[in-house]
């Protein structure tokens, strides 16, 4: 199971990197440029920290599914992804909106982006992490 957890964590991490690029560098780039006064300059961004956080959250997503979610099938995995995405998307996007002066379109895209990322992660864990077969004596 450890090999599956590592493989799935890497798959989720790479999928999230690709989706983050699309969300933040393509879709939200004009909104970020219009609100530069809110963000650190690119040279001061903590990119290394962001990568560490992303790999840790990928690992936690996979471990929660592998250890706590049952039955392990595609439907359950996608349901887990939807619930995880709703919980983290609402917290991150609307929680930030409550104290940051950011335009609503950023909030909505952050929320939808987190939801899509979690559903994709659910799909990946559902395809890779399966029930372990028990050996009979």
VMD Tcl script that builds the backbone (N, CA, C; Angstrom):
set m [mol new atoms 411]
animate dup $m
set s [atomselect $m all]
$s set {name element resname resid chain x y z} {
  {N N UNK 1 A 0.824 -1.206 0.000}
  {CA C UNK 1 A 0.000 0.000 0.000}
  {C C UNK 1 A 0.861 1.261 0.000}
  {N N UNK 2 A 2.045 1.202 0.586}
  {CA C UNK 2 A 2.925 2.378 0.632}
  {C C UNK 2 A 3.283 2.841 -0.787}
  {N N UNK 3 A 3.584 1.895 -1.679}
  {CA C UNK 3 A 3.931 2.256 -3.061}
  {C C UNK 3 A 2.761 2.957 -3.742}
  {N N UNK 4 A 1.549 2.461 -3.514}
  {CA C UNK 4 A 0.363 3.090 -4.106}
  {C C UNK 4 A 0.164 4.492 -3.554}
  {N N UNK 5 A 0.411 4.666 -2.260}
  {CA C UNK 5 A 0.258 5.993 -1.646}
  {C C UNK 5 A 1.261 6.968 -2.246}
  {N N UNK 6 A 2.499 6.536 -2.399}
  {CA C UNK 6 A 3.529 7.411 -2.987}
  {C C UNK 6 A 3.188 7.737 -4.438}
  {N N UNK 7 A 2.839 6.728 -5.225}
  {CA C UNK 7 A 2.479 6.937 -6.631}
  {C C UNK 7 A 1.280 7.877 -6.759}
  {N N UNK 8 A 0.271 7.655 -5.945}
  {CA C UNK 8 A -0.932 8.485 -6.014}
  {C C UNK 8 A -0.644 9.910 -5.558}
  {N N UNK 9 A 0.174 10.046 -4.529}
  {CA C UNK 9 A 0.559 11.386 -4.059}
  {C C UNK 9 A 1.255 12.152 -5.172}
  {N N UNK 10 A 2.165 11.501 -5.866}
  {CA C UNK 10 A 2.867 12.158 -6.977}
  {C C UNK 10 A 1.905 12.511 -8.108}
  {N N UNK 11 A 0.969 11.611 -8.407}
  {CA C UNK 11 A -0.018 11.882 -9.463}
  {C C UNK 11 A -0.896 13.082 -9.093}
  {N N UNK 12 A -1.355 13.121 -7.848}
  {CA C UNK 12 A -2.185 14.244 -7.389}
  {C C UNK 12 A -1.375 15.538 -7.414}
  {N N UNK 13 A -0.147 15.495 -6.921}
  {CA C UNK 13 A 0.714 16.674 -6.894}
  {C C UNK 13 A 0.925 17.241 -8.300}
  {N N UNK 14 A 1.242 16.378 -9.265}
  {CA C UNK 14 A 1.468 16.836 -10.641}
  {C C UNK 14 A 0.174 17.392 -11.245}
  {N N UNK 15 A -0.939 16.705 -11.025}
  {CA C UNK 15 A -2.228 17.205 -11.528}
  {C C UNK 15 A -2.534 18.575 -10.944}
  {N N UNK 16 A -2.285 18.733 -9.645}
  {CA C UNK 16 A -2.553 20.024 -9.002}
  {C C UNK 16 A -1.620 21.117 -9.520}
  {N N UNK 17 A -0.365 20.782 -9.790}
  {CA C UNK 17 A 0.547 21.781 -10.366}
  {C C UNK 17 A 0.031 22.272 -11.714}
  {N N UNK 18 A -0.420 21.347 -12.535}
  {CA C UNK 18 A -0.938 21.710 -13.858}
  {C C UNK 18 A -2.191 22.569 -13.710}
  {N N UNK 19 A -3.110 22.149 -12.854}
  {CA C UNK 19 A -4.341 22.928 -12.653}
  {C C UNK 19 A -4.043 24.294 -12.042}
  {N N UNK 20 A -3.092 24.354 -11.104}
  {CA C UNK 20 A -2.714 25.652 -10.525}
  {C C UNK 20 A -2.163 26.587 -11.596}
  {N N UNK 21 A -1.379 26.050 -12.513}
  {CA C UNK 21 A -0.862 26.878 -13.606}
  {C C UNK 21 A -2.020 27.454 -14.427}
  {N N UNK 22 A -2.957 26.609 -14.798}
  {CA C UNK 22 A -4.113 27.057 -15.590}
  {C C UNK 22 A -4.923 28.096 -14.820}
  {N N UNK 23 A -5.196 27.803 -13.553}
  {CA C UNK 23 A -6.038 28.697 -12.740}
  {C C UNK 23 A -5.348 30.032 -12.485}
  {N N UNK 24 A -4.103 29.971 -11.991}
  {CA C UNK 24 A -3.459 31.202 -11.518}
  {C C UNK 24 A -2.676 31.960 -12.581}
  {N N UNK 25 A -2.082 31.253 -13.534}
  {CA C UNK 25 A -1.258 31.943 -14.536}
  {C C UNK 25 A -1.996 32.218 -15.839}
  {N N UNK 26 A -3.090 31.533 -16.066}
  {CA C UNK 26 A -3.857 31.784 -17.288}
  {C C UNK 26 A -5.181 32.485 -16.966}
  {N N UNK 27 A -6.018 31.842 -16.174}
  {CA C UNK 27 A -7.355 32.390 -15.917}
  {C C UNK 27 A -7.304 33.645 -15.046}
  {N N UNK 28 A -6.568 33.605 -13.945}
  {CA C UNK 28 A -6.586 34.720 -12.983}
  {C C UNK 28 A -5.497 35.773 -13.203}
  {N N UNK 29 A -4.617 35.567 -14.157}
  {CA C UNK 29 A -3.513 36.516 -14.371}
  {C C UNK 29 A -3.998 37.966 -14.515}
  {N N UNK 30 A -5.015 38.241 -15.346}
  {CA C UNK 30 A -5.468 39.643 -15.443}
  {C C UNK 30 A -6.009 40.197 -14.112}
  {N N UNK 31 A -6.695 39.367 -13.356}
  {CA C UNK 31 A -7.222 39.819 -12.055}
  {C C UNK 31 A -6.095 40.088 -11.072}
  {N N UNK 32 A -5.072 39.243 -11.076}
  {CA C UNK 32 A -3.928 39.465 -10.195}
  {C C UNK 32 A -3.170 40.732 -10.601}
  {N N UNK 33 A -3.038 40.944 -11.918}
  {CA C UNK 33 A -2.338 42.146 -12.386}
  {C C UNK 33 A -3.100 43.413 -12.012}
  {N N UNK 34 A -4.426 43.333 -11.976}
  {CA C UNK 34 A -5.239 44.502 -11.607}
  {C C UNK 34 A -5.216 44.770 -10.108}
  {N N UNK 35 A -4.739 43.816 -9.334}
  {CA C UNK 35 A -4.721 43.976 -7.872}
  {C C UNK 35 A -3.319 43.741 -7.319}
  {N N UNK 36 A -2.302 44.180 -8.035}
  {CA C UNK 36 A -0.910 43.926 -7.625}
  {C C UNK 36 A -0.590 44.467 -6.236}
  {N N UNK 37 A -1.299 45.490 -5.812}
  {CA C UNK 37 A -1.049 46.089 -4.500}
  {C C UNK 37 A -1.374 45.112 -3.352}
  {N N UNK 38 A -2.103 44.034 -3.641}
  {CA C UNK 38 A -2.472 43.060 -2.615}
  {C C UNK 38 A -1.456 41.924 -2.449}
  {N N UNK 39 A -0.620 41.702 -3.446}
  {CA C UNK 39 A 0.217 40.500 -3.476}
  {C C UNK 39 A 1.691 40.838 -3.346}
  {N N UNK 40 A 2.467 39.870 -2.894}
  {CA C UNK 40 A 3.921 40.018 -2.881}
  {C C UNK 40 A 4.408 40.126 -4.333}
  {N N UNK 41 A 5.476 40.869 -4.572}
  {CA C UNK 41 A 6.084 40.838 -5.907}
  {C C UNK 41 A 6.574 39.410 -6.198}
  {N N UNK 42 A 6.620 39.023 -7.470}
  {CA C UNK 42 A 7.028 37.664 -7.839}
  {C C UNK 42 A 8.357 37.275 -7.189}
  {N N UNK 43 A 9.302 38.210 -7.110}
  {CA C UNK 43 A 10.616 37.914 -6.541}
  {C C UNK 43 A 10.536 37.568 -5.047}
  {N N UNK 44 A 9.466 38.003 -4.374}
  {CA C UNK 44 A 9.318 37.741 -2.945}
  {C C UNK 44 A 8.365 36.588 -2.633}
  {N N UNK 45 A 7.801 35.984 -3.663}
  {CA C UNK 45 A 6.878 34.863 -3.435}
  {C C UNK 45 A 7.646 33.688 -2.838}
  {N N UNK 46 A 7.012 32.964 -1.991}
  {CA C UNK 46 A 7.608 31.809 -1.303}
  {C C UNK 46 A 7.294 30.530 -2.091}
  {N N UNK 47 A 7.863 30.411 -3.283}
  {CA C UNK 47 A 7.567 29.304 -4.184}
  {C C UNK 47 A 7.960 27.960 -3.583}
  {N N UNK 48 A 9.103 27.894 -2.936}
  {CA C UNK 48 A 9.539 26.648 -2.301}
  {C C UNK 48 A 8.550 26.195 -1.237}
  {N N UNK 49 A 8.117 27.130 -0.416}
  {CA C UNK 49 A 7.131 26.811 0.618}
  {C C UNK 49 A 5.830 26.329 -0.013}
  {N N UNK 50 A 5.420 26.975 -1.072}
  {CA C UNK 50 A 4.188 26.585 -1.763}
  {C C UNK 50 A 4.285 25.160 -2.298}
  {N N UNK 51 A 5.428 24.777 -2.839}
  {CA C UNK 51 A 5.614 23.413 -3.331}
  {C C UNK 51 A 5.573 22.401 -2.186}
  {N N UNK 52 A 6.201 22.736 -1.054}
  {CA C UNK 52 A 6.174 21.848 0.113}
  {C C UNK 52 A 4.741 21.681 0.616}
  {N N UNK 53 A 4.007 22.782 0.713}
  {CA C UNK 53 A 2.610 22.720 1.148}
  {C C UNK 53 A 1.800 21.850 0.184}
  {N N UNK 54 A 2.004 22.029 -1.105}
  {CA C UNK 54 A 1.257 21.258 -2.104}
  {C C UNK 54 A 1.530 19.766 -2.005}
  {N N UNK 55 A 2.778 19.378 -1.827}
  {CA C UNK 55 A 3.087 17.952 -1.721}
  {C C UNK 55 A 2.527 17.379 -0.419}
  {N N UNK 56 A 2.594 18.147 0.668}
  {CA C UNK 56 A 2.037 17.669 1.943}
  {C C UNK 56 A 0.519 17.512 1.873}
  {N N UNK 57 A -0.160 18.472 1.263}
  {CA C UNK 57 A -1.619 18.370 1.148}
  {C C UNK 57 A -1.994 17.228 0.207}
  {N N UNK 58 A -1.212 17.027 -0.851}
  {CA C UNK 58 A -1.443 15.885 -1.738}
  {C C UNK 58 A -1.325 14.579 -0.950}
  {N N UNK 59 A -0.277 14.472 -0.159}
  {CA C UNK 59 A -0.067 13.275 0.660}
  {C C UNK 59 A -1.211 13.082 1.652}
  {N N UNK 60 A -1.621 14.138 2.317}
  {CA C UNK 60 A -2.717 14.024 3.289}
  {C C UNK 60 A -4.019 13.617 2.612}
  {N N UNK 61 A -4.310 14.174 1.457}
  {CA C UNK 61 A -5.513 13.793 0.714}
  {C C UNK 61 A -5.505 12.288 0.445}
  {N N UNK 62 A -4.381 11.791 -0.050}
  {CA C UNK 62 A -4.261 10.379 -0.403}
  {C C UNK 62 A -4.327 9.495 0.841}
  {N N UNK 63 A -3.636 9.873 1.905}
  {CA C UNK 63 A -3.628 9.061 3.124}
  {C C UNK 63 A -5.012 9.027 3.773}
  {N N UNK 64 A -5.698 10.153 3.801}
  {CA C UNK 64 A -7.061 10.157 4.351}
  {C C UNK 64 A -7.925 9.174 3.568}
  {N N UNK 65 A -7.845 9.225 2.246}
  {CA C UNK 65 A -8.623 8.295 1.437}
  {C C UNK 65 A -8.196 6.844 1.709}
  {N N UNK 66 A -6.890 6.592 1.661}
  {CA C UNK 66 A -6.386 5.224 1.787}
  {C C UNK 66 A -6.700 4.610 3.147}
  {N N UNK 67 A -6.629 5.413 4.193}
  {CA C UNK 67 A -6.787 4.880 5.552}
  {C C UNK 67 A -8.210 4.978 6.110}
  {N N UNK 68 A -8.973 5.972 5.665}
  {CA C UNK 68 A -10.253 6.226 6.333}
  {C C UNK 68 A -11.495 6.048 5.468}
  {N N UNK 69 A -11.344 6.023 4.162}
  {CA C UNK 69 A -12.513 5.981 3.280}
  {C C UNK 69 A -12.752 4.551 2.807}
  {N N UNK 70 A -14.006 4.133 2.892}
  {CA C UNK 70 A -14.384 2.795 2.459}
  {C C UNK 70 A -15.837 2.829 2.011}
  {N N UNK 71 A -16.209 2.095 1.012}
  {CA C UNK 71 A -15.395 1.215 0.184}
  {C C UNK 71 A -14.535 2.032 -0.774}
  {N N UNK 72 A -13.478 1.440 -1.236}
  {CA C UNK 72 A -12.560 2.111 -2.158}
  {C C UNK 72 A -12.992 1.806 -3.586}
  {N N UNK 73 A -13.756 2.712 -4.147}
  {CA C UNK 73 A -14.161 2.590 -5.545}
  {C C UNK 73 A -14.245 3.993 -6.129}
  {N N UNK 74 A -14.420 4.075 -7.414}
  {CA C UNK 74 A -14.391 5.369 -8.097}
  {C C UNK 74 A -15.486 6.308 -7.593}
  {N N UNK 75 A -16.678 5.792 -7.389}
  {CA C UNK 75 A -17.781 6.637 -6.916}
  {C C UNK 75 A -17.492 7.223 -5.535}
  {N N UNK 76 A -17.015 6.401 -4.627}
  {CA C UNK 76 A -16.684 6.872 -3.282}
  {C C UNK 76 A -15.539 7.879 -3.334}
  {N N UNK 77 A -14.536 7.602 -4.171}
  {CA C UNK 77 A -13.376 8.496 -4.282}
  {C C UNK 77 A -13.780 9.864 -4.816}
  {N N UNK 78 A -14.645 9.887 -5.825}
  {CA C UNK 78 A -15.087 11.174 -6.374}
  {C C UNK 78 A -15.962 11.909 -5.358}
  {N N UNK 79 A -16.800 11.183 -4.647}
  {CA C UNK 79 A -17.613 11.805 -3.589}
  {C C UNK 79 A -16.720 12.424 -2.516}
  {N N UNK 80 A -15.668 11.688 -2.139}
  {CA C UNK 80 A -14.698 12.215 -1.180}
  {C C UNK 80 A -14.060 13.487 -1.731}
  {N N UNK 81 A -13.669 13.469 -3.008}
  {CA C UNK 81 A -13.077 14.651 -3.633}
  {C C UNK 81 A -14.018 15.843 -3.617}
  {N N UNK 82 A -15.302 15.610 -3.918}
  {CA C UNK 82 A -16.287 16.702 -3.907}
  {C C UNK 82 A -16.411 17.295 -2.505}
  {N N UNK 83 A -16.562 16.438 -1.499}
  {CA C UNK 83 A -16.713 16.934 -0.120}
  {C C UNK 83 A -15.453 17.646 0.362}
  {N N UNK 84 A -14.296 17.075 0.062}
  {CA C UNK 84 A -13.023 17.698 0.423}
  {C C UNK 84 A -12.895 19.058 -0.270}
  {N N UNK 85 A -13.248 19.098 -1.551}
  {CA C UNK 85 A -13.159 20.335 -2.320}
  {C C UNK 85 A -14.110 21.407 -1.811}
  {N N UNK 86 A -15.325 21.011 -1.466}
  {CA C UNK 86 A -16.273 21.987 -0.908}
  {C C UNK 86 A -15.755 22.542 0.414}
  {N N UNK 87 A -15.296 21.651 1.300}
  {CA C UNK 87 A -14.815 22.099 2.608}
  {C C UNK 87 A -13.603 23.012 2.478}
  {N N UNK 88 A -12.601 22.587 1.696}
  {CA C UNK 88 A -11.409 23.424 1.586}
  {C C UNK 88 A -11.633 24.641 0.713}
  {N N UNK 89 A -12.458 24.510 -0.323}
  {CA C UNK 89 A -12.717 25.651 -1.201}
  {C C UNK 89 A -13.473 26.767 -0.499}
  {N N UNK 90 A -14.487 26.396 0.263}
  {CA C UNK 90 A -15.249 27.405 1.010}
  {C C UNK 90 A -14.350 28.078 2.035}
  {N N UNK 91 A -13.597 27.268 2.778}
  {CA C UNK 91 A -12.716 27.819 3.813}
  {C C UNK 91 A -11.681 28.759 3.219}
  {N N UNK 92 A -10.988 28.291 2.175}
  {CA C UNK 92 A -9.895 29.082 1.613}
  {C C UNK 92 A -10.408 30.332 0.898}
  {N N UNK 93 A -11.358 30.165 -0.003}
  {CA C UNK 93 A -11.760 31.302 -0.827}
  {C C UNK 93 A -12.658 32.283 -0.081}
  {N N UNK 94 A -13.733 31.785 0.478}
  {CA C UNK 94 A -14.663 32.694 1.160}
  {C C UNK 94 A -14.120 33.153 2.505}
  {N N UNK 95 A -13.309 32.313 3.146}
  {CA C UNK 95 A -12.636 32.759 4.366}
  {C C UNK 95 A -11.698 33.917 4.076}
  {N N UNK 96 A -10.934 33.807 2.981}
  {CA C UNK 96 A -10.035 34.903 2.588}
  {C C UNK 96 A -10.820 36.153 2.202}
  {N N UNK 97 A -11.944 35.959 1.518}
  {CA C UNK 97 A -12.782 37.087 1.087}
  {C C UNK 97 A -13.313 37.875 2.281}
  {N N UNK 98 A -13.469 37.196 3.408}
  {CA C UNK 98 A -14.011 37.884 4.587}
  {C C UNK 98 A -13.052 38.932 5.150}
  {N N UNK 99 A -11.740 38.808 4.853}
  {CA C UNK 99 A -10.809 39.803 5.401}
  {C C UNK 99 A -9.859 40.420 4.383}
  {N N UNK 100 A -9.848 39.938 3.147}
  {CA C UNK 100 A -9.014 40.553 2.105}
  {C C UNK 100 A -9.889 41.350 1.136}
  {N N UNK 101 A -9.442 42.526 0.731}
  {CA C UNK 101 A -10.231 43.321 -0.222}
  {C C UNK 101 A -10.021 42.853 -1.668}
  {N N UNK 102 A -10.418 41.617 -1.950}
  {CA C UNK 102 A -10.206 41.048 -3.278}
  {C C UNK 102 A -11.518 41.044 -4.056}
  {N N UNK 103 A -11.425 41.163 -5.373}
  {CA C UNK 103 A -12.631 41.119 -6.200}
  {C C UNK 103 A -13.306 39.751 -6.104}
  {N N UNK 104 A -14.621 39.742 -6.229}
  {CA C UNK 104 A -15.372 38.500 -6.087}
  {C C UNK 104 A -15.002 37.469 -7.144}
  {N N UNK 105 A -14.627 37.900 -8.349}
  {CA C UNK 105 A -14.274 36.911 -9.382}
  {C C UNK 105 A -13.079 36.066 -8.964}
  {N N UNK 106 A -12.141 36.633 -8.223}
  {CA C UNK 106 A -11.000 35.858 -7.720}
  {C C UNK 106 A -11.499 34.809 -6.729}
  {N N UNK 107 A -12.380 35.213 -5.836}
  {CA C UNK 107 A -12.938 34.304 -4.826}
  {C C UNK 107 A -13.649 33.131 -5.503}
  {N N UNK 108 A -14.495 33.437 -6.452}
  {CA C UNK 108 A -15.264 32.399 -7.128}
  {C C UNK 108 A -14.346 31.434 -7.887}
  {N N UNK 109 A -13.346 31.969 -8.570}
  {CA C UNK 109 A -12.434 31.103 -9.314}
  {C C UNK 109 A -11.554 30.294 -8.361}
  {N N UNK 110 A -11.131 30.892 -7.254}
  {CA C UNK 110 A -10.401 30.117 -6.242}
  {C C UNK 110 A -11.270 28.947 -5.763}
  {N N UNK 111 A -12.523 29.242 -5.417}
  {CA C UNK 111 A -13.425 28.197 -4.922}
  {C C UNK 111 A -13.606 27.093 -5.967}
  {N N UNK 112 A -13.956 27.474 -7.182}
  {CA C UNK 112 A -14.183 26.478 -8.232}
  {C C UNK 112 A -12.891 25.711 -8.552}
  {N N UNK 113 A -11.764 26.409 -8.511}
  {CA C UNK 113 A -10.479 25.762 -8.769}
  {C C UNK 113 A -10.154 24.707 -7.724}
  {N N UNK 114 A -10.365 25.031 -6.456}
  {CA C UNK 114 A -10.117 24.056 -5.387}
  {C C UNK 114 A -11.060 22.868 -5.540}
  {N N UNK 115 A -12.305 23.129 -5.881}
  {CA C UNK 115 A -13.280 22.056 -6.070}
  {C C UNK 115 A -12.853 21.133 -7.219}
  {N N UNK 116 A -12.472 21.711 -8.340}
  {CA C UNK 116 A -12.028 20.906 -9.491}
  {C C UNK 116 A -10.776 20.110 -9.129}
  {N N UNK 117 A -9.816 20.747 -8.462}
  {CA C UNK 117 A -8.596 20.046 -8.069}
  {C C UNK 117 A -8.907 18.856 -7.166}
  {N N UNK 118 A -9.824 19.016 -6.229}
  {CA C UNK 118 A -10.171 17.928 -5.311}
  {C C UNK 118 A -10.904 16.802 -6.044}
  {N N UNK 119 A -11.754 17.153 -6.996}
  {CA C UNK 119 A -12.452 16.121 -7.771}
  {C C UNK 119 A -11.448 15.333 -8.619}
  {N N UNK 120 A -10.498 16.027 -9.233}
  {CA C UNK 120 A -9.453 15.343 -10.002}
  {C C UNK 120 A -8.644 14.429 -9.077}
  {N N UNK 121 A -8.307 14.914 -7.887}
  {CA C UNK 121 A -7.577 14.086 -6.923}
  {C C UNK 121 A -8.411 12.868 -6.529}
  {N N UNK 122 A -9.711 13.061 -6.343}
  {CA C UNK 122 A -10.593 11.940 -6.045}
  {C C UNK 122 A -10.598 10.910 -7.167}
  {N N UNK 123 A -10.649 11.391 -8.382}
  {CA C UNK 123 A -10.598 10.495 -9.538}
  {C C UNK 123 A -9.293 9.689 -9.537}
  {N N UNK 124 A -8.185 10.367 -9.280}
  {CA C UNK 124 A -6.883 9.690 -9.267}
  {C C UNK 124 A -6.794 8.650 -8.151}
  {N N UNK 125 A -7.214 9.002 -6.931}
  {CA C UNK 125 A -7.145 8.000 -5.857}
  {C C UNK 125 A -8.089 6.843 -6.135}
  {N N UNK 126 A -9.238 7.127 -6.743}
  {CA C UNK 126 A -10.174 6.066 -7.073}
  {C C UNK 126 A -9.629 5.104 -8.109}
  {N N UNK 127 A -8.811 5.614 -9.021}
  {CA C UNK 127 A -8.226 4.764 -10.060}
  {C C UNK 127 A -7.010 3.976 -9.563}
  {N N UNK 128 A -6.302 4.518 -8.583}
  {CA C UNK 128 A -5.036 3.897 -8.172}
  {C C UNK 128 A -5.141 3.127 -6.850}
  {N N UNK 129 A -5.795 3.710 -5.860}
  {CA C UNK 129 A -5.838 3.090 -4.531}
  {C C UNK 129 A -7.076 2.200 -4.439}
  {N N UNK 130 A -6.836 0.909 -4.409}
  {CA C UNK 130 A -7.917 -0.081 -4.368}
  {C C UNK 130 A -7.883 -0.818 -3.034}
  {N N UNK 131 A -8.964 -1.542 -2.749}
  {CA C UNK 131 A -9.005 -2.386 -1.551}
  {C C UNK 131 A -7.884 -3.412 -1.635}
  {N N UNK 132 A -7.247 -3.660 -0.505}
  {CA C UNK 132 A -6.223 -4.697 -0.461}
  {C C UNK 132 A -6.902 -6.050 -0.399}
  {N N UNK 133 A -6.404 -6.963 -1.198}
  {CA C UNK 133 A -6.982 -8.323 -1.189}
  {C C UNK 133 A -6.441 -9.077 0.003}
  {N N UNK 134 A -7.348 -9.722 0.726}
  {CA C UNK 134 A -6.936 -10.504 1.885}
  {C C UNK 134 A -6.618 -11.918 1.430}
  {N N UNK 135 A -5.507 -12.400 1.922}
  {CA C UNK 135 A -5.116 -13.767 1.571}
  {C C UNK 135 A -5.811 -14.741 2.512}
  {N N UNK 136 A -6.303 -15.826 1.952}
  {CA C UNK 136 A -6.940 -16.838 2.789}
  {C C UNK 136 A -5.919 -17.906 3.165}
  {N N UNK 137 A -6.121 -18.471 4.328}
  {CA C UNK 137 A -5.150 -19.454 4.845}
  {C C UNK 137 A -5.368 -20.826 4.304}
}
mol reanalyze $m
mol bondsrecalc $m
mol representation Tube
mol addrep $m
